[in-house]
């Protein structure tokens, strides 16, 4: 848990060094990057993004696991 807190306390420019993509499915998703609740809308029926951050990792298969440049 200490490592998680240290990661999420980093400046966003460092966390964004590793953003998930179709070529690398693991990494950082910042605030408002995802919408996992398609039914959650505001009064103007606009889909609202999730107010959360996440960092996902997976098995090391074809590529090495990527970490931010700042060692934790």
mmCIF file of the N, C-alpha and C atoms, coordinates in Angstrom:
data_MODEL
# 
_entry.id   MODEL 
# 
loop_
_atom_site.group_PDB 
_atom_site.id 
_atom_site.type_symbol 
_atom_site.label_atom_id 
_atom_site.label_alt_id 
_atom_site.label_comp_id 
_atom_site.label_asym_id 
_atom_site.label_entity_id 
_atom_site.label_seq_id 
_atom_site.pdbx_PDB_ins_code 
_atom_site.Cartn_x 
_atom_site.Cartn_y 
_atom_site.Cartn_z 
_atom_site.occupancy 
_atom_site.B_iso_or_equiv 
_atom_site.pdbx_formal_charge 
_atom_site.auth_seq_id 
_atom_site.auth_comp_id 
_atom_site.auth_asym_id 
_atom_site.auth_atom_id 
_atom_site.pdbx_PDB_model_num 
ATOM 1   N N  . UNK A 1 1  ? 0.815   -1.183  0.000   1.00 0.00 ? 1  UNK A N  1 
ATOM 2   C CA . UNK A 1 1  ? 0.000   0.000   0.000   1.00 0.00 ? 1  UNK A CA 1 
ATOM 3   C C  . UNK A 1 1  ? 0.868   1.261   0.000   1.00 0.00 ? 1  UNK A C  1 
ATOM 4   N N  . UNK A 1 2  ? 2.020   1.218   0.633   1.00 0.00 ? 2  UNK A N  1 
ATOM 5   C CA . UNK A 1 2  ? 2.909   2.378   0.667   1.00 0.00 ? 2  UNK A CA 1 
ATOM 6   C C  . UNK A 1 2  ? 3.377   2.741   -0.747  1.00 0.00 ? 2  UNK A C  1 
ATOM 7   N N  . UNK A 1 3  ? 3.710   1.736   -1.554  1.00 0.00 ? 3  UNK A N  1 
ATOM 8   C CA . UNK A 1 3  ? 4.160   1.983   -2.931  1.00 0.00 ? 3  UNK A CA 1 
ATOM 9   C C  . UNK A 1 3  ? 3.041   2.616   -3.750  1.00 0.00 ? 3  UNK A C  1 
ATOM 10  N N  . UNK A 1 4  ? 1.819   2.146   -3.570  1.00 0.00 ? 4  UNK A N  1 
ATOM 11  C CA . UNK A 1 4  ? 0.676   2.736   -4.288  1.00 0.00 ? 4  UNK A CA 1 
ATOM 12  C C  . UNK A 1 4  ? 0.519   4.204   -3.945  1.00 0.00 ? 4  UNK A C  1 
ATOM 13  N N  . UNK A 1 5  ? 0.581   4.527   -2.665  1.00 0.00 ? 5  UNK A N  1 
ATOM 14  C CA . UNK A 1 5  ? 0.444   5.914   -2.239  1.00 0.00 ? 5  UNK A CA 1 
ATOM 15  C C  . UNK A 1 5  ? 1.567   6.758   -2.827  1.00 0.00 ? 5  UNK A C  1 
ATOM 16  N N  . UNK A 1 6  ? 2.782   6.238   -2.801  1.00 0.00 ? 6  UNK A N  1 
ATOM 17  C CA . UNK A 1 6  ? 3.910   6.979   -3.364  1.00 0.00 ? 6  UNK A CA 1 
ATOM 18  C C  . UNK A 1 6  ? 3.703   7.231   -4.853  1.00 0.00 ? 6  UNK A C  1 
ATOM 19  N N  . UNK A 1 7  ? 3.196   6.234   -5.577  1.00 0.00 ? 7  UNK A N  1 
ATOM 20  C CA . UNK A 1 7  ? 2.959   6.422   -7.015  1.00 0.00 ? 7  UNK A CA 1 
ATOM 21  C C  . UNK A 1 7  ? 1.912   7.503   -7.259  1.00 0.00 ? 7  UNK A C  1 
ATOM 22  N N  . UNK A 1 8  ? 0.765   7.407   -6.594  1.00 0.00 ? 8  UNK A N  1 
ATOM 23  C CA . UNK A 1 8  ? -0.313  8.356   -6.852  1.00 0.00 ? 8  UNK A CA 1 
ATOM 24  C C  . UNK A 1 8  ? -0.026  9.747   -6.310  1.00 0.00 ? 8  UNK A C  1 
ATOM 25  N N  . UNK A 1 9  ? 0.964   9.882   -5.441  1.00 0.00 ? 9  UNK A N  1 
ATOM 26  C CA . UNK A 1 9  ? 1.397   11.202  -4.970  1.00 0.00 ? 9  UNK A CA 1 
ATOM 27  C C  . UNK A 1 9  ? 2.365   11.875  -5.947  1.00 0.00 ? 9  UNK A C  1 
ATOM 28  N N  . UNK A 1 10 ? 2.843   11.139  -6.948  1.00 0.00 ? 10 UNK A N  1 
ATOM 29  C CA . UNK A 1 10 ? 3.767   11.712  -7.933  1.00 0.00 ? 10 UNK A CA 1 
ATOM 30  C C  . UNK A 1 10 ? 3.050   12.781  -8.763  1.00 0.00 ? 10 UNK A C  1 
ATOM 31  N N  . UNK A 1 11 ? 3.802   13.723  -9.334  1.00 0.00 ? 11 UNK A N  1 
ATOM 32  C CA . UNK A 1 11 ? 3.201   14.706  -10.243 1.00 0.00 ? 11 UNK A CA 1 
ATOM 33  C C  . UNK A 1 11 ? 2.599   13.993  -11.459 1.00 0.00 ? 11 UNK A C  1 
ATOM 34  N N  . UNK A 1 12 ? 1.540   14.542  -12.005 1.00 0.00 ? 12 UNK A N  1 
ATOM 35  C CA . UNK A 1 12 ? 0.840   13.871  -13.108 1.00 0.00 ? 12 UNK A CA 1 
ATOM 36  C C  . UNK A 1 12 ? 1.729   13.673  -14.334 1.00 0.00 ? 12 UNK A C  1 
ATOM 37  N N  . UNK A 1 13 ? 2.689   14.560  -14.586 1.00 0.00 ? 13 UNK A N  1 
ATOM 38  C CA . UNK A 1 13 ? 3.544   14.376  -15.765 1.00 0.00 ? 13 UNK A CA 1 
ATOM 39  C C  . UNK A 1 13 ? 4.382   13.101  -15.659 1.00 0.00 ? 13 UNK A C  1 
ATOM 40  N N  . UNK A 1 14 ? 4.757   12.706  -14.451 1.00 0.00 ? 14 UNK A N  1 
ATOM 41  C CA . UNK A 1 14 ? 5.513   11.461  -14.272 1.00 0.00 ? 14 UNK A CA 1 
ATOM 42  C C  . UNK A 1 14 ? 4.578   10.260  -14.398 1.00 0.00 ? 14 UNK A C  1 
ATOM 43  N N  . UNK A 1 15 ? 3.400   10.351  -13.788 1.00 0.00 ? 15 UNK A N  1 
ATOM 44  C CA . UNK A 1 15 ? 2.440   9.240   -13.895 1.00 0.00 ? 15 UNK A CA 1 
ATOM 45  C C  . UNK A 1 15 ? 2.035   9.015   -15.344 1.00 0.00 ? 15 UNK A C  1 
ATOM 46  N N  . UNK A 1 16 ? 1.936   10.085  -16.124 1.00 0.00 ? 16 UNK A N  1 
ATOM 47  C CA . UNK A 1 16 ? 1.488   9.983   -17.520 1.00 0.00 ? 16 UNK A CA 1 
ATOM 48  C C  . UNK A 1 16 ? 2.575   9.455   -18.461 1.00 0.00 ? 16 UNK A C  1 
ATOM 49  N N  . UNK A 1 17 ? 3.769   9.188   -17.939 1.00 0.00 ? 17 UNK A N  1 
ATOM 50  C CA . UNK A 1 17 ? 4.815   8.582   -18.779 1.00 0.00 ? 17 UNK A CA 1 
ATOM 51  C C  . UNK A 1 17 ? 4.380   7.196   -19.264 1.00 0.00 ? 17 UNK A C  1 
ATOM 52  N N  . UNK A 1 18 ? 3.515   6.558   -18.513 1.00 0.00 ? 18 UNK A N  1 
ATOM 53  C CA . UNK A 1 18 ? 3.094   5.197   -18.849 1.00 0.00 ? 18 UNK A CA 1 
ATOM 54  C C  . UNK A 1 18 ? 1.571   5.168   -18.932 1.00 0.00 ? 18 UNK A C  1 
ATOM 55  N N  . UNK A 1 19 ? 1.046   5.572   -20.074 1.00 0.00 ? 19 UNK A N  1 
ATOM 56  C CA . UNK A 1 19 ? -0.397  5.564   -20.291 1.00 0.00 ? 19 UNK A CA 1 
ATOM 57  C C  . UNK A 1 19 ? -0.741  4.318   -21.093 1.00 0.00 ? 19 UNK A C  1 
ATOM 58  N N  . UNK A 1 20 ? -1.806  3.645   -20.696 1.00 0.00 ? 20 UNK A N  1 
ATOM 59  C CA . UNK A 1 20 ? -2.210  2.438   -21.423 1.00 0.00 ? 20 UNK A CA 1 
ATOM 60  C C  . UNK A 1 20 ? -2.676  2.808   -22.831 1.00 0.00 ? 20 UNK A C  1 
ATOM 61  N N  . UNK A 1 21 ? -2.463  1.891   -23.755 1.00 0.00 ? 21 UNK A N  1 
ATOM 62  C CA . UNK A 1 21 ? -2.862  2.097   -25.150 1.00 0.00 ? 21 UNK A CA 1 
ATOM 63  C C  . UNK A 1 21 ? -3.154  0.732   -25.769 1.00 0.00 ? 21 UNK A C  1 
ATOM 64  N N  . UNK A 1 22 ? -3.534  0.719   -27.041 1.00 0.00 ? 22 UNK A N  1 
ATOM 65  C CA . UNK A 1 22 ? -3.786  -0.567  -27.695 1.00 0.00 ? 22 UNK A CA 1 
ATOM 66  C C  . UNK A 1 22 ? -2.490  -1.357  -27.882 1.00 0.00 ? 22 UNK A C  1 
ATOM 67  N N  . UNK A 1 23 ? -1.336  -0.670  -27.867 1.00 0.00 ? 23 UNK A N  1 
ATOM 68  C CA . UNK A 1 23 ? -0.052  -1.352  -28.021 1.00 0.00 ? 23 UNK A CA 1 
ATOM 69  C C  . UNK A 1 23 ? 0.533   -1.809  -26.686 1.00 0.00 ? 23 UNK A C  1 
ATOM 70  N N  . UNK A 1 24 ? 0.118   -1.139  -25.607 1.00 0.00 ? 24 UNK A N  1 
ATOM 71  C CA . UNK A 1 24 ? 0.566   -1.509  -24.265 1.00 0.00 ? 24 UNK A CA 1 
ATOM 72  C C  . UNK A 1 24 ? -0.643  -1.352  -23.340 1.00 0.00 ? 24 UNK A C  1 
ATOM 73  N N  . UNK A 1 25 ? -1.331  -2.457  -23.048 1.00 0.00 ? 25 UNK A N  1 
ATOM 74  C CA . UNK A 1 25 ? -2.621  -2.364  -22.352 1.00 0.00 ? 25 UNK A CA 1 
ATOM 75  C C  . UNK A 1 25 ? -2.540  -2.040  -20.862 1.00 0.00 ? 25 UNK A C  1 
ATOM 76  N N  . UNK A 1 26 ? -1.340  -1.919  -20.324 1.00 0.00 ? 26 UNK A N  1 
ATOM 77  C CA . UNK A 1 26 ? -1.193  -1.642  -18.899 1.00 0.00 ? 26 UNK A CA 1 
ATOM 78  C C  . UNK A 1 26 ? -0.693  -0.218  -18.713 1.00 0.00 ? 26 UNK A C  1 
ATOM 79  N N  . UNK A 1 27 ? -0.828  0.307   -17.520 1.00 0.00 ? 27 UNK A N  1 
ATOM 80  C CA . UNK A 1 27 ? -0.304  1.627   -17.234 1.00 0.00 ? 27 UNK A CA 1 
ATOM 81  C C  . UNK A 1 27 ? -1.294  2.489   -16.493 1.00 0.00 ? 27 UNK A C  1 
ATOM 82  N N  . UNK A 1 28 ? -1.081  3.785   -16.614 1.00 0.00 ? 28 UNK A N  1 
ATOM 83  C CA . UNK A 1 28 ? -1.811  4.781   -15.838 1.00 0.00 ? 28 UNK A CA 1 
ATOM 84  C C  . UNK A 1 28 ? -3.046  5.266   -16.579 1.00 0.00 ? 28 UNK A C  1 
ATOM 85  N N  . UNK A 1 29 ? -4.140  5.376   -15.862 1.00 0.00 ? 29 UNK A N  1 
ATOM 86  C CA . UNK A 1 29 ? -5.347  6.062   -16.326 1.00 0.00 ? 29 UNK A CA 1 
ATOM 87  C C  . UNK A 1 29 ? -5.632  7.155   -15.309 1.00 0.00 ? 29 UNK A C  1 
ATOM 88  N N  . UNK A 1 30 ? -5.657  8.391   -15.781 1.00 0.00 ? 30 UNK A N  1 
ATOM 89  C CA . UNK A 1 30 ? -5.833  9.525   -14.887 1.00 0.00 ? 30 UNK A CA 1 
ATOM 90  C C  . UNK A 1 30 ? -7.291  9.856   -14.623 1.00 0.00 ? 30 UNK A C  1 
ATOM 91  N N  . UNK A 1 31 ? -7.489  10.923  -13.881 1.00 0.00 ? 31 UNK A N  1 
ATOM 92  C CA . UNK A 1 31 ? -8.833  11.386  -13.563 1.00 0.00 ? 31 UNK A CA 1 
ATOM 93  C C  . UNK A 1 31 ? -9.602  11.673  -14.852 1.00 0.00 ? 31 UNK A C  1 
ATOM 94  N N  . UNK A 1 32 ? -10.817 11.215  -14.912 1.00 0.00 ? 32 UNK A N  1 
ATOM 95  C CA . UNK A 1 32 ? -11.727 11.434  -16.046 1.00 0.00 ? 32 UNK A CA 1 
ATOM 96  C C  . UNK A 1 32 ? -11.284 10.755  -17.339 1.00 0.00 ? 32 UNK A C  1 
ATOM 97  N N  . UNK A 1 33 ? -10.369 9.790   -17.279 1.00 0.00 ? 33 UNK A N  1 
ATOM 98  C CA . UNK A 1 33 ? -9.926  9.081   -18.482 1.00 0.00 ? 33 UNK A CA 1 
ATOM 99  C C  . UNK A 1 33 ? -10.869 7.957   -18.877 1.00 0.00 ? 33 UNK A C  1 
ATOM 100 N N  . UNK A 1 34 ? -11.630 7.431   -17.944 1.00 0.00 ? 34 UNK A N  1 
ATOM 101 C CA . UNK A 1 34 ? -12.493 6.292   -18.220 1.00 0.00 ? 34 UNK A CA 1 
ATOM 102 C C  . UNK A 1 34 ? -13.931 6.613   -17.848 1.00 0.00 ? 34 UNK A C  1 
ATOM 103 N N  . UNK A 1 35 ? -14.842 5.846   -18.440 1.00 0.00 ? 35 UNK A N  1 
ATOM 104 C CA . UNK A 1 35 ? -16.234 5.887   -18.030 1.00 0.00 ? 35 UNK A CA 1 
ATOM 105 C C  . UNK A 1 35 ? -16.719 4.455   -17.991 1.00 0.00 ? 35 UNK A C  1 
ATOM 106 N N  . UNK A 1 36 ? -16.723 3.887   -16.805 1.00 0.00 ? 36 UNK A N  1 
ATOM 107 C CA . UNK A 1 36 ? -17.129 2.494   -16.631 1.00 0.00 ? 36 UNK A CA 1 
ATOM 108 C C  . UNK A 1 36 ? -18.598 2.360   -16.264 1.00 0.00 ? 36 UNK A C  1 
ATOM 109 N N  . UNK A 1 37 ? -19.277 3.463   -16.048 1.00 0.00 ? 37 UNK A N  1 
ATOM 110 C CA . UNK A 1 37 ? -20.687 3.442   -15.691 1.00 0.00 ? 37 UNK A CA 1 
ATOM 111 C C  . UNK A 1 37 ? -21.470 4.206   -16.747 1.00 0.00 ? 37 UNK A C  1 
ATOM 112 N N  . UNK A 1 38 ? -21.832 3.524   -17.825 1.00 0.00 ? 38 UNK A N  1 
ATOM 113 C CA . UNK A 1 38 ? -22.503 4.191   -18.943 1.00 0.00 ? 38 UNK A CA 1 
ATOM 114 C C  . UNK A 1 38 ? -23.858 4.774   -18.565 1.00 0.00 ? 38 UNK A C  1 
ATOM 115 N N  . UNK A 1 39 ? -24.448 4.299   -17.481 1.00 0.00 ? 39 UNK A N  1 
ATOM 116 C CA . UNK A 1 39 ? -25.747 4.806   -17.092 1.00 0.00 ? 39 UNK A CA 1 
ATOM 117 C C  . UNK A 1 39 ? -25.690 6.052   -16.229 1.00 0.00 ? 39 UNK A C  1 
ATOM 118 N N  . UNK A 1 40 ? -24.518 6.473   -15.814 1.00 0.00 ? 40 UNK A N  1 
ATOM 119 C CA . UNK A 1 40 ? -24.403 7.623   -14.924 1.00 0.00 ? 40 UNK A CA 1 
ATOM 120 C C  . UNK A 1 40 ? -24.315 8.902   -15.735 1.00 0.00 ? 40 UNK A C  1 
ATOM 121 N N  . UNK A 1 41 ? -25.357 9.706   -15.696 1.00 0.00 ? 41 UNK A N  1 
ATOM 122 C CA . UNK A 1 41 ? -25.408 10.931  -16.488 1.00 0.00 ? 41 UNK A CA 1 
ATOM 123 C C  . UNK A 1 41 ? -25.779 12.098  -15.591 1.00 0.00 ? 41 UNK A C  1 
ATOM 124 N N  . UNK A 1 42 ? -25.409 13.286  -16.020 1.00 0.00 ? 42 UNK A N  1 
ATOM 125 C CA . UNK A 1 42 ? -25.836 14.465  -15.269 1.00 0.00 ? 42 UNK A CA 1 
ATOM 126 C C  . UNK A 1 42 ? -27.210 14.899  -15.775 1.00 0.00 ? 42 UNK A C  1 
ATOM 127 N N  . UNK A 1 43 ? -27.704 16.003  -15.283 1.00 0.00 ? 43 UNK A N  1 
ATOM 128 C CA . UNK A 1 43 ? -29.060 16.432  -15.645 1.00 0.00 ? 43 UNK A CA 1 
ATOM 129 C C  . UNK A 1 43 ? -29.204 16.789  -17.118 1.00 0.00 ? 43 UNK A C  1 
ATOM 130 N N  . UNK A 1 44 ? -28.106 17.067  -17.801 1.00 0.00 ? 44 UNK A N  1 
ATOM 131 C CA . UNK A 1 44 ? -28.162 17.381  -19.236 1.00 0.00 ? 44 UNK A CA 1 
ATOM 132 C C  . UNK A 1 44 ? -27.937 16.132  -20.077 1.00 0.00 ? 44 UNK A C  1 
ATOM 133 N N  . UNK A 1 45 ? -28.016 14.963  -19.462 1.00 0.00 ? 45 UNK A N  1 
ATOM 134 C CA . UNK A 1 45 ? -27.814 13.647  -20.099 1.00 0.00 ? 45 UNK A CA 1 
ATOM 135 C C  . UNK A 1 45 ? -26.455 13.520  -20.785 1.00 0.00 ? 45 UNK A C  1 
ATOM 136 N N  . UNK A 1 46 ? -25.451 14.095  -20.195 1.00 0.00 ? 46 UNK A N  1 
ATOM 137 C CA . UNK A 1 46 ? -24.079 13.942  -20.679 1.00 0.00 ? 46 UNK A CA 1 
ATOM 138 C C  . UNK A 1 46 ? -23.415 12.874  -19.824 1.00 0.00 ? 46 UNK A C  1 
ATOM 139 N N  . UNK A 1 47 ? -22.786 11.901  -20.477 1.00 0.00 ? 47 UNK A N  1 
ATOM 140 C CA . UNK A 1 47 ? -22.087 10.866  -19.721 1.00 0.00 ? 47 UNK A CA 1 
ATOM 141 C C  . UNK A 1 47 ? -20.956 11.478  -18.912 1.00 0.00 ? 47 UNK A C  1 
ATOM 142 N N  . UNK A 1 48 ? -20.893 11.101  -17.664 1.00 0.00 ? 48 UNK A N  1 
ATOM 143 C CA . UNK A 1 48 ? -19.848 11.620  -16.787 1.00 0.00 ? 48 UNK A CA 1 
ATOM 144 C C  . UNK A 1 48 ? -18.714 10.617  -16.663 1.00 0.00 ? 48 UNK A C  1 
ATOM 145 N N  . UNK A 1 49 ? -17.499 11.101  -16.696 1.00 0.00 ? 49 UNK A N  1 
ATOM 146 C CA . UNK A 1 49 ? -16.333 10.237  -16.555 1.00 0.00 ? 49 UNK A CA 1 
ATOM 147 C C  . UNK A 1 49 ? -16.123 9.862   -15.101 1.00 0.00 ? 49 UNK A C  1 
ATOM 148 N N  . UNK A 1 50 ? -15.392 8.771   -14.895 1.00 0.00 ? 50 UNK A N  1 
ATOM 149 C CA . UNK A 1 50 ? -15.080 8.324   -13.545 1.00 0.00 ? 50 UNK A CA 1 
ATOM 150 C C  . UNK A 1 50 ? -14.041 9.250   -12.914 1.00 0.00 ? 50 UNK A C  1 
ATOM 151 N N  . UNK A 1 51 ? -14.256 9.590   -11.668 1.00 0.00 ? 51 UNK A N  1 
ATOM 152 C CA . UNK A 1 51 ? -13.327 10.452  -10.947 1.00 0.00 ? 51 UNK A CA 1 
ATOM 153 C C  . UNK A 1 51 ? -12.428 9.538   -10.112 1.00 0.00 ? 51 UNK A C  1 
ATOM 154 N N  . UNK A 1 52 ? -11.463 8.940   -10.814 1.00 0.00 ? 52 UNK A N  1 
ATOM 155 C CA . UNK A 1 52 ? -10.531 8.036   -10.147 1.00 0.00 ? 52 UNK A CA 1 
ATOM 156 C C  . UNK A 1 52 ? -9.264  7.942   -10.981 1.00 0.00 ? 52 UNK A C  1 
ATOM 157 N N  . UNK A 1 53 ? -8.213  7.487   -10.361 1.00 0.00 ? 53 UNK A N  1 
ATOM 158 C CA . UNK A 1 53 ? -6.963  7.183   -11.048 1.00 0.00 ? 53 UNK A CA 1 
ATOM 159 C C  . UNK A 1 53 ? -6.717  5.694   -10.872 1.00 0.00 ? 53 UNK A C  1 
ATOM 160 N N  . UNK A 1 54 ? -6.021  5.106   -11.837 1.00 0.00 ? 54 UNK A N  1 
ATOM 161 C CA . UNK A 1 54 ? -5.642  3.699   -11.687 1.00 0.00 ? 54 UNK A CA 1 
ATOM 162 C C  . UNK A 1 54 ? -4.308  3.455   -12.384 1.00 0.00 ? 54 UNK A C  1 
ATOM 163 N N  . UNK A 1 55 ? -3.633  2.429   -11.937 1.00 0.00 ? 55 UNK A N  1 
ATOM 164 C CA . UNK A 1 55 ? -2.400  1.973   -12.575 1.00 0.00 ? 55 UNK A CA 1 
ATOM 165 C C  . UNK A 1 55 ? -2.479  0.460   -12.626 1.00 0.00 ? 55 UNK A C  1 
ATOM 166 N N  . UNK A 1 56 ? -2.510  -0.087  -13.819 1.00 0.00 ? 56 UNK A N  1 
ATOM 167 C CA . UNK A 1 56 ? -2.628  -1.538  -13.945 1.00 0.00 ? 56 UNK A CA 1 
ATOM 168 C C  . UNK A 1 56 ? -1.345  -2.128  -14.516 1.00 0.00 ? 56 UNK A C  1 
ATOM 169 N N  . UNK A 1 57 ? -1.011  -3.300  -14.038 1.00 0.00 ? 57 UNK A N  1 
ATOM 170 C CA . UNK A 1 57 ? 0.127   -4.047  -14.564 1.00 0.00 ? 57 UNK A CA 1 
ATOM 171 C C  . UNK A 1 57 ? -0.364  -5.431  -14.898 1.00 0.00 ? 57 UNK A C  1 
ATOM 172 N N  . UNK A 1 58 ? 0.390   -6.121  -15.685 1.00 0.00 ? 58 UNK A N  1 
ATOM 173 C CA . UNK A 1 58 ? 0.021   -7.475  -16.062 1.00 0.00 ? 58 UNK A CA 1 
ATOM 174 C C  . UNK A 1 58 ? 1.257   -8.332  -16.172 1.00 0.00 ? 58 UNK A C  1 
ATOM 175 N N  . UNK A 1 59 ? 1.068   -9.542  -16.668 1.00 0.00 ? 59 UNK A N  1 
ATOM 176 C CA . UNK A 1 59 ? 2.215   -10.444 -16.771 1.00 0.00 ? 59 UNK A CA 1 
ATOM 177 C C  . UNK A 1 59 ? 3.226   -9.934  -17.799 1.00 0.00 ? 59 UNK A C  1 
ATOM 178 N N  . UNK A 1 60 ? 4.456   -10.275 -17.561 1.00 0.00 ? 60 UNK A N  1 
ATOM 179 C CA . UNK A 1 60 ? 5.529   -9.890  -18.474 1.00 0.00 ? 60 UNK A CA 1 
ATOM 180 C C  . UNK A 1 60 ? 5.640   -10.980 -19.538 1.00 0.00 ? 60 UNK A C  1 
ATOM 181 N N  . UNK A 1 61 ? 5.018   -10.743 -20.691 1.00 0.00 ? 61 UNK A N  1 
ATOM 182 C CA . UNK A 1 61 ? 5.046   -11.717 -21.780 1.00 0.00 ? 61 UNK A CA 1 
ATOM 183 C C  . UNK A 1 61 ? 5.944   -11.214 -22.899 1.00 0.00 ? 61 UNK A C  1 
ATOM 184 N N  . UNK A 1 62 ? 5.328   -10.487 -23.810 1.00 0.00 ? 62 UNK A N  1 
ATOM 185 C CA . UNK A 1 62 ? 6.055   -10.002 -24.979 1.00 0.00 ? 62 UNK A CA 1 
ATOM 186 C C  . UNK A 1 62 ? 6.879   -8.750  -24.678 1.00 0.00 ? 62 UNK A C  1 
ATOM 187 N N  . UNK A 1 63 ? 6.445   -7.983  -23.698 1.00 0.00 ? 63 UNK A N  1 
ATOM 188 C CA . UNK A 1 63 ? 7.131   -6.738  -23.365 1.00 0.00 ? 63 UNK A CA 1 
ATOM 189 C C  . UNK A 1 63 ? 7.457   -6.716  -21.878 1.00 0.00 ? 63 UNK A C  1 
ATOM 190 N N  . UNK A 1 64 ? 8.486   -5.989  -21.535 1.00 0.00 ? 64 UNK A N  1 
ATOM 191 C CA . UNK A 1 64 ? 8.815   -5.805  -20.120 1.00 0.00 ? 64 UNK A CA 1 
ATOM 192 C C  . UNK A 1 64 ? 7.787   -4.867  -19.499 1.00 0.00 ? 64 UNK A C  1 
ATOM 193 N N  . UNK A 1 65 ? 7.532   -5.055  -18.215 1.00 0.00 ? 65 UNK A N  1 
ATOM 194 C CA . UNK A 1 65 ? 6.638   -4.158  -17.503 1.00 0.00 ? 65 UNK A CA 1 
ATOM 195 C C  . UNK A 1 65 ? 7.283   -2.789  -17.414 1.00 0.00 ? 65 UNK A C  1 
ATOM 196 N N  . UNK A 1 66 ? 6.511   -1.766  -17.720 1.00 0.00 ? 66 UNK A N  1 
ATOM 197 C CA . UNK A 1 66 ? 7.031   -0.403  -17.710 1.00 0.00 ? 66 UNK A CA 1 
ATOM 198 C C  . UNK A 1 66 ? 6.713   0.278   -16.381 1.00 0.00 ? 66 UNK A C  1 
ATOM 199 N N  . UNK A 1 67 ? 7.681   1.047   -15.892 1.00 0.00 ? 67 UNK A N  1 
ATOM 200 C CA . UNK A 1 67 ? 7.544   1.784   -14.646 1.00 0.00 ? 67 UNK A CA 1 
ATOM 201 C C  . UNK A 1 67 ? 7.903   3.241   -14.903 1.00 0.00 ? 67 UNK A C  1 
ATOM 202 N N  . UNK A 1 68 ? 7.434   4.153   -14.056 1.00 0.00 ? 68 UNK A N  1 
ATOM 203 C CA . UNK A 1 68 ? 7.788   5.566   -14.241 1.00 0.00 ? 68 UNK A CA 1 
ATOM 204 C C  . UNK A 1 68 ? 9.296   5.792   -14.063 1.00 0.00 ? 68 UNK A C  1 
ATOM 205 N N  . UNK A 1 69 ? 9.779   6.895   -14.600 1.00 0.00 ? 69 UNK A N  1 
ATOM 206 C CA . UNK A 1 69 ? 11.211  7.196   -14.530 1.00 0.00 ? 69 UNK A CA 1 
ATOM 207 C C  . UNK A 1 69 ? 11.672  7.466   -13.096 1.00 0.00 ? 69 UNK A C  1 
ATOM 208 N N  . UNK A 1 70 ? 10.787  7.957   -12.259 1.00 0.00 ? 70 UNK A N  1 
ATOM 209 C CA . UNK A 1 70 ? 11.143  8.213   -10.861 1.00 0.00 ? 70 UNK A CA 1 
ATOM 210 C C  . UNK A 1 70 ? 10.996  6.915   -10.089 1.00 0.00 ? 70 UNK A C  1 
ATOM 211 N N  . UNK A 1 71 ? 12.087  6.410   -9.565  1.00 0.00 ? 71 UNK A N  1 
ATOM 212 C CA . UNK A 1 71 ? 12.037  5.155   -8.795  1.00 0.00 ? 71 UNK A CA 1 
ATOM 213 C C  . UNK A 1 71 ? 11.290  5.370   -7.493  1.00 0.00 ? 71 UNK A C  1 
ATOM 214 N N  . UNK A 1 72 ? 10.460  4.419   -7.150  1.00 0.00 ? 72 UNK A N  1 
ATOM 215 C CA . UNK A 1 72 ? 9.692   4.512   -5.900  1.00 0.00 ? 72 UNK A CA 1 
ATOM 216 C C  . UNK A 1 72 ? 10.391  3.764   -4.806  1.00 0.00 ? 72 UNK A C  1 
# 
